[in-house]
């Protein structure tokens, strides 16, 4: 084998390639860990999110946002009407 390859399930590299291989392996291990960590308790998180959306707290916040938006919209419309009268 000239520099880098696999033989009977074992990866073989030169001493010059060791640093690069170690960096690749470290990056791969970190990515696998992060992927598994993000999937941890996924069902519980979905249940909590669903309960929040169907709960009264979200409903009240949505109503407050909607009322604020409608109030601003009405204010802009009244101002527009007054400007058109002028």
C-alpha positions as CSV (number, residue, x, y, z in Angstrom):
1,X,0.0,0.0,0.0
2,X,1.5,3.3,-1.1
3,X,0.0,5.8,1.4
4,X,-3.5,5.4,2.6
5,X,-6.1,2.7,2.4
6,X,-8.0,-0.2,4.0
7,X,-6.8,-3.8,4.3
8,X,-9.0,-6.5,5.9
9,X,-11.1,-3.9,7.6
10,X,-8.2,-1.9,9.0
11,X,-7.4,1.6,7.8
12,X,-3.7,2.1,7.1
13,X,-1.9,5.4,6.7
14,X,1.6,6.8,6.8
15,X,3.0,8.7,9.8
16,X,2.6,11.9,7.8
17,X,-1.1,11.2,7.4
18,X,-1.8,10.4,11.1
19,X,-2.6,14.1,12.1
20,X,-5.1,14.5,9.2
21,X,-6.8,11.1,10.0
22,X,-7.1,12.0,13.7
23,X,-8.7,15.4,12.8
24,X,-11.2,13.6,10.5
25,X,-12.1,11.0,13.1
26,X,-12.5,13.6,15.8
27,X,-14.8,15.7,13.6
28,X,-16.8,12.6,12.8
29,X,-17.2,11.6,16.4
30,X,-18.3,15.1,17.4
31,X,-20.9,15.2,14.6
32,X,-22.3,11.8,15.6
33,X,-22.5,12.9,19.2
34,X,-24.3,16.2,18.2
35,X,-26.7,14.3,16.0
36,X,-27.6,11.8,18.7
37,X,-27.9,14.6,21.3
38,X,-30.4,16.5,19.2
39,X,-32.6,13.4,18.9
40,X,-32.5,12.8,22.7
41,X,-36.0,13.0,24.3
42,X,-37.5,14.0,20.9
43,X,-40.9,12.5,21.8
44,X,-41.0,14.4,25.1
45,X,-40.1,17.7,23.4
46,X,-42.8,17.2,20.8
47,X,-45.4,16.5,23.5
48,X,-44.4,19.6,25.5
49,X,-44.6,21.7,22.3
50,X,-48.0,20.3,21.4
51,X,-49.3,20.9,24.9
52,X,-48.0,24.5,24.8
53,X,-49.7,25.2,21.4
54,X,-53.1,23.8,22.6
55,X,-52.8,25.4,26.0
56,X,-54.3,28.7,27.2
57,X,-50.9,30.4,27.6
58,X,-50.2,30.3,23.9
59,X,-53.8,31.2,23.1
60,X,-53.6,34.3,25.3
61,X,-50.3,35.4,23.9
62,X,-51.7,35.0,20.4
63,X,-54.8,37.0,21.2
64,X,-52.6,39.8,22.7
65,X,-50.4,39.9,19.6
66,X,-53.5,39.9,17.3
67,X,-55.2,42.7,19.2
68,X,-52.0,44.8,19.1
69,X,-51.7,44.3,15.4
70,X,-55.4,45.1,14.8
71,X,-55.1,48.2,17.0
72,X,-52.1,49.4,14.9
73,X,-53.9,48.6,11.7
74,X,-57.0,50.6,12.8
75,X,-54.8,53.5,13.9
76,X,-53.1,53.6,10.6
77,X,-56.4,53.5,8.7
78,X,-57.8,56.4,10.8
79,X,-54.7,58.4,10.1
80,X,-55.0,57.6,6.4
81,X,-58.6,58.7,6.4
82,X,-57.8,61.9,8.2
83,X,-55.0,62.7,5.7
84,X,-57.3,62.0,2.8
85,X,-59.9,64.4,4.2
86,X,-57.3,67.1,4.5
